[in-house]
Amino acid sequence: MQQPITSIKTQGYRQRQFAAALLTQHSSKPSVTNQANPIRVVCISDTHNHQSELPPGDILLHAGDLTESGSFDEVQAGLKWLSSQPHPFKILIAGNHDVLLDEAFLQRYPERRYGLSQTKQDLDWGTVTHLEDTHITLDVPVQDPPPYGQTHRKVTIYGSPWTPQYTLSAFQYPASTAPLHWSDRLDPAPVPTPDIIVTHGPPKLYLDQRGVHQAGCPYLLAEIAQIRPRLHVFGHIHAAHGREDVVLDAVRRVHDDVQLGRMMAR
């Protein structure tokens, strides 16, 4: 006999409560590699034409929405600002506001070119590396290498600008293609496996709260849980800015599956 709706809702609530309690008792502190010369990564996002003073570091990551309207002049000004930073490596992905970088979007909505003839091919990228569903391996110098020791450390970074569709913006995928969107890009994982993944939007459940709505993508979450990068950098949801330490282990996966309702039928 089919379960009543109220019974299913109660069962789901109890499962989520149990999973949350289990996670609370479980260690959530990631292990830290014992390195005498750590790499310092500076993470920013959603600057929207603002050019703030940034802390020093080895790698500067910008997780999208460099601009407000995405015009050529705005993007070029943002690239000039990023290029002026002292960080040896500067990585940028686009966000939904950065429409100049999404040629397919501009072909559908040419009015978003704002009457300008320049395209992204006309940009001067300076010392900024742009990632769009691609990855790069950096050879980062060690500041104080020990005698006969390692002088450089390799760091692989994957970047992707896409977010779930909710308004008329660049780099968005509709709900109908969401189940395959991230698996097409990250399954199998890029080789070498990324140490850092940069996306414009968040995965579901993590720093994605907007009012009562969690705006992250569950399919991105599934790929992140599979790849288990050392660092996942994202923005997009301004109200949910911050940092969260997460251990991507079996307990965490069970918790996330329950919270997303994936275990209701088991």
C-alpha positions as CSV (number, residue, x, y, z in Angstrom):
1,M,0.0,0.0,0.0
2,Q,1.3,3.5,-0.9
3,Q,2.5,5.6,2.1
4,P,0.5,8.7,3.0
5,I,2.1,12.0,2.1
6,T,2.3,13.0,5.7
7,S,4.1,9.8,6.6
8,I,6.7,10.4,3.8
9,K,7.3,14.0,5.0
10,T,7.8,12.8,8.6
11,Q,10.2,10.1,7.5
12,G,12.2,12.6,5.5
13,Y,12.3,15.1,8.4
14,R,13.6,12.4,10.8
15,Q,16.3,11.3,8.3
16,R,17.5,14.8,7.9
17,Q,17.6,15.4,11.6
18,F,19.5,12.2,12.1
19,A,22.0,13.0,9.3
20,A,22.6,16.4,10.7
21,A,23.2,15.0,14.2
22,L,25.6,12.4,12.8
23,L,27.6,15.0,11.0
24,T,27.8,17.2,14.1
25,Q,29.5,14.3,16.0
26,H,31.9,13.7,13.0
27,S,35.1,15.5,12.6
28,S,34.8,18.3,10.1
29,K,38.4,19.6,10.1
30,P,40.3,18.8,6.9
31,S,43.8,17.4,7.2
32,V,46.5,20.0,6.5
33,T,49.6,18.9,4.7
34,N,52.7,19.6,6.8
35,Q,54.5,22.0,4.5
36,A,57.2,24.4,5.6
37,N,56.5,26.6,2.6
38,P,52.7,26.7,2.0
39,I,51.1,28.3,-1.1
40,R,49.0,31.3,-0.3
41,V,45.8,31.5,-2.4
42,V,43.8,34.8,-2.4
43,C,40.2,34.2,-3.3
44,I,37.8,36.9,-4.5
45,S,34.6,37.0,-6.4
46,D,31.7,39.3,-7.4
47,T,33.7,42.5,-7.3
48,H,31.3,44.1,-9.8
49,N,33.7,46.9,-11.0
50,H,35.0,47.5,-7.4
51,Q,38.8,47.6,-7.2
52,S,39.6,46.9,-3.5
53,E,43.1,46.5,-2.0
54,L,44.0,42.8,-1.9
55,P,46.2,40.9,0.4
56,P,49.5,39.4,-1.0
57,G,49.7,35.8,-2.1
58,D,51.1,33.4,-4.6
59,I,47.9,32.8,-6.6
60,L,45.0,35.2,-7.1
61,L,41.7,33.6,-8.0
62,H,38.6,35.6,-9.2
63,A,35.5,33.4,-9.3
64,G,33.5,35.6,-11.7
65,D,31.3,38.7,-11.9
66,L,34.3,40.9,-12.4
67,T,31.8,43.5,-13.9
68,E,28.3,44.8,-13.4
69,S,27.0,45.1,-17.0
70,G,29.7,43.1,-18.7
71,S,30.5,45.8,-21.3
72,F,33.9,45.8,-23.1
73,D,35.1,48.8,-21.1
74,E,34.2,47.2,-17.8
75,V,35.9,43.9,-18.6
76,Q,39.0,45.7,-19.8
77,A,39.2,47.9,-16.7
78,G,38.8,44.8,-14.5
79,L,41.6,43.0,-16.4
80,K,43.9,46.0,-16.0
81,W,43.2,46.1,-12.3
82,L,43.9,42.3,-11.9
83,S,47.0,42.5,-14.0
84,S,48.4,45.3,-11.7
85,Q,48.2,43.0,-8.7
86,P,51.6,41.6,-7.5
87,H,50.5,38.0,-7.3
88,P,52.7,35.8,-9.6
89,F,49.6,33.9,-10.9
90,K,46.2,35.4,-11.6
91,I,43.3,33.3,-12.7
92,L,39.8,34.5,-13.7
93,I,36.6,32.8,-14.6
94,A,33.5,34.6,-15.9
95,G,30.3,35.1,-14.0
96,N,26.8,35.6,-15.2
97,H,27.3,39.4,-15.3
98,D,30.4,39.2,-17.5
99,V,28.3,38.9,-20.8
100,L,31.2,40.0,-23.1
101,L,32.9,36.6,-22.5
102,D,29.8,34.6,-23.5
103,E,29.6,34.9,-27.3
104,A,26.7,32.5,-27.6
105,F,24.7,34.7,-25.2
106,L,25.5,37.8,-27.2
107,Q,24.5,36.3,-30.4
108,R,21.0,35.7,-28.9
109,Y,20.9,39.1,-27.2
110,P,23.0,41.5,-29.3
111,E,21.6,44.5,-27.4
112,R,23.8,43.4,-24.5
113,R,26.8,44.5,-26.6
114,Y,25.7,48.0,-25.7
115,G,26.3,49.3,-29.3
116,L,30.0,48.5,-29.1
117,S,31.9,46.6,-31.8
118,Q,34.7,45.1,-29.7
119,T,34.6,41.5,-28.7
120,K,36.5,39.4,-26.2
121,Q,39.1,38.8,-28.9
122,D,40.0,42.5,-28.6
123,L,40.7,42.4,-24.8
124,D,44.2,42.9,-23.5
125,W,44.4,40.1,-20.8
126,G,47.8,41.3,-19.5
127,T,49.0,38.8,-16.9
128,V,45.5,37.3,-16.3
129,T,44.8,33.7,-17.3
130,H,41.1,33.0,-18.2
131,L,39.6,29.6,-17.6
132,E,36.4,28.4,-19.2
133,D,35.7,24.7,-18.7
134,T,39.5,24.2,-18.8
135,H,42.4,23.7,-16.4
136,I,45.9,24.8,-15.9
137,T,48.9,23.4,-13.9
138,L,51.0,26.1,-12.3
139,D,54.6,25.7,-11.2
140,V,54.7,27.8,-8.0
141,P,58.1,28.6,-6.7
142,V,58.8,27.7,-3.0
143,Q,59.8,30.8,-1.1
144,D,62.5,29.2,1.1
145,P,63.4,25.9,-0.4
146,P,65.5,23.6,1.8
147,P,68.9,22.5,0.6
148,Y,68.5,19.9,-2.1
149,G,64.8,20.1,-1.6
150,Q,61.8,20.9,-3.7
151,T,62.1,24.4,-5.3
152,H,58.6,24.4,-6.9
153,R,55.1,23.0,-6.2
154,K,52.6,22.1,-8.9
155,V,49.0,23.2,-8.5
156,T,46.3,22.2,-11.0
157,I,43.3,24.6,-11.2
158,Y,40.0,23.9,-13.1
159,G,37.7,26.8,-13.8
160,S,34.1,27.0,-15.1
161,P,31.7,30.0,-15.2
162,W,28.3,28.2,-15.3
163,T,25.3,28.7,-12.9
164,P,21.7,27.4,-13.0
165,Q,19.4,29.6,-15.0
166,Y,17.3,32.1,-13.1
167,T,17.4,35.3,-15.1
168,L,18.6,36.7,-18.4
169,S,22.4,36.4,-17.9
170,A,25.5,34.8,-19.4
171,F,26.8,31.3,-18.8
172,Q,23.6,29.7,-17.4
173,Y,22.2,26.3,-18.0
174,P,18.4,25.4,-17.9
175,A,17.0,22.9,-15.5
176,S,16.4,20.5,-18.4
177,T,20.1,20.1,-19.0
178,A,21.3,20.4,-15.3
179,P,21.7,16.6,-14.7
180,L,24.3,16.2,-17.4
181,H,25.8,19.7,-17.3
182,W,28.5,19.0,-14.7
183,S,29.1,15.4,-15.5
184,D,29.8,16.3,-19.1
185,R,32.6,18.6,-17.8
186,L,33.9,16.9,-14.8
187,D,33.2,13.1,-15.2
188,P,35.8,11.8,-15.7
189,A,37.8,14.4,-13.9
190,P,40.4,16.4,-15.8
191,V,43.9,15.0,-15.8
192,P,45.8,15.8,-13.7
193,T,43.1,15.8,-11.0
194,P,42.4,19.5,-10.0
195,D,43.8,20.6,-6.6
196,I,41.5,23.6,-6.9
197,I,38.2,24.0,-8.6
198,V,36.8,27.5,-9.3
199,T,33.1,27.9,-10.3
200,H,31.0,31.0,-10.3
201,G,28.1,29.3,-8.5
202,P,28.1,27.2,-5.3
203,P,27.3,23.6,-4.9
204,K,24.0,22.8,-3.2
205,L,24.0,23.0,0.7
206,Y,27.3,25.0,0.9
207,L,27.4,28.8,1.2
208,D,24.3,28.9,-1.1
209,Q,21.6,30.4,1.2
210,R,19.6,33.2,-0.3
211,G,16.7,34.0,2.1
212,V,14.9,30.7,2.6
213,H,16.2,29.3,-0.6
214,Q,19.4,27.3,-1.2
215,A,20.4,28.3,-4.7
216,G,23.4,25.9,-5.2
217,C,23.5,23.1,-7.8
218,P,23.1,19.5,-6.5
219,Y,24.8,18.2,-9.7
220,L,27.9,20.3,-9.1
221,L,27.9,19.0,-5.5
222,A,28.0,15.4,-6.8
223,E,31.0,16.1,-8.9
224,I,32.9,18.0,-6.2
225,A,32.2,15.1,-3.8
226,Q,33.7,12.7,-6.4
227,I,36.8,14.7,-7.3
228,R,37.5,15.9,-3.7
229,P,39.6,19.0,-4.5
230,R,41.7,20.6,-1.8
231,L,39.9,23.8,-2.4
232,H,36.6,24.8,-4.1
233,V,36.3,28.5,-4.7
234,F,32.9,30.1,-5.8
235,G,30.8,33.2,-5.3
236,H,27.5,34.3,-7.0
237,I,25.3,34.3,-3.8
238,H,26.4,37.5,-2.2
239,A,24.5,36.9,1.1
240,A,26.3,33.6,1.6
241,H,29.9,34.8,1.4
242,G,32.4,33.2,3.7
243,R,34.5,30.1,4.1
244,E,33.6,26.6,5.2
245,D,35.9,23.7,6.1
246,V,34.5,20.4,4.8
247,V,35.8,16.8,4.9
248,L,34.5,15.0,1.7
249,D,34.2,11.5,3.2
250,A,31.5,8.8,3.5
251,V,29.7,10.5,6.4
252,R,29.6,13.8,4.6
253,R,28.2,12.1,1.5
254,V,25.4,10.3,3.4
255,H,24.5,13.6,5.1
256,D,24.3,15.4,1.7
257,D,22.3,12.6,0.1
258,V,19.8,12.7,2.9
259,Q,19.5,16.5,2.9
260,L,18.8,16.4,-0.9
261,G,16.3,13.6,-0.5
262,R,18.3,11.1,-2.5
263,M,17.9,8.4,0.2
264,M,14.2,8.7,0.7
265,A,13.4,5.7,-1.5
266,R,16.1,3.4,0.0
